[in-house]
Amino acid sequence: MPKPGRQDPLHGITLETLLTRLVEKYGWEELAERIDINCFAKDPSITSSLKFLRKTPWARQKVEALYLQGSWAETED
């Protein structure tokens, strides 16, 4: 039987943490190139991006997928 919580690789990682790490790694400009959403391209901020991502499932899925491609994703507990 699989361990609870291990089925979701993002378990225990807040959206804010995830987004902050992506901004630190790529910067707003590269994030806007990788994921075409206005909150990354026009006057970007963590606060405005969090509001948008919480209301927009397709955009959040793209951000989460990009995060999972990063090297930190495999080492999280």
N, C-alpha and C positions, 0 to 999 in steps of 0.2 A: 504494500500500500504506500503511495507517495506521501511525502511529508507535506502537511498543510502549509500554504504560503509559498512553496517552491514552484508551484505551477505558474505563478505570476512573477516574472523576473523583475517587475517594478514594485513588488510588495515592499512596503516600508519606505519608499522614496516619494517625497511630496512633489507635486507639480512644480512648486517654487524651486526646490533643490535641483530638480531635473533641468529646468529652464536656466537657472543660474549657471550650472555647469556647462550647458551648451553655449551660453553667451561668453563664458570665460574661455572656452576652447575655440569657438569659431568667430565670435563677434557678431554684432547685429547685421552687418552688411552681408557676410557669408551665409548667415542663417536665412536672410531674405532671398538669397540666390538659391539655396538648397530647398527651401520651403516657401512657395510663393503666397505669402499672406501679408496683408498691409500692416499688421501690427508689428512686423519685423522691419518693414521698409520705411514707413512714415512715422517719424517721431517716436521711435521704439522705447519702451520701458518695461521693466519686469511687471509692474502693476497693471498696465494696460494689456499686456500680452496674457497675463494670468486670467484677467476678466474674459478676454476673447476665447482663450483655449478652454475655459470651464464651460462656456456656452456653445462651443462648436466642436462636436465630437470628431468630425473628419480631420480638422486641423490638429486636434490633440493627438490623434492616432499617428499622424505624420511626424509630429514632434517626438512622441514616444518611440517610434520606429528609428528615428535618427539617433536618439539617445542610446538605444540598444545596440547600435552599430559601434559605439564608442568603446574604448578599452576599459573604462571603469565599470561597465555593465557586468562583466564577467566576475569582478572581484568583490562586488557588493554582497553583504550578508543580510 
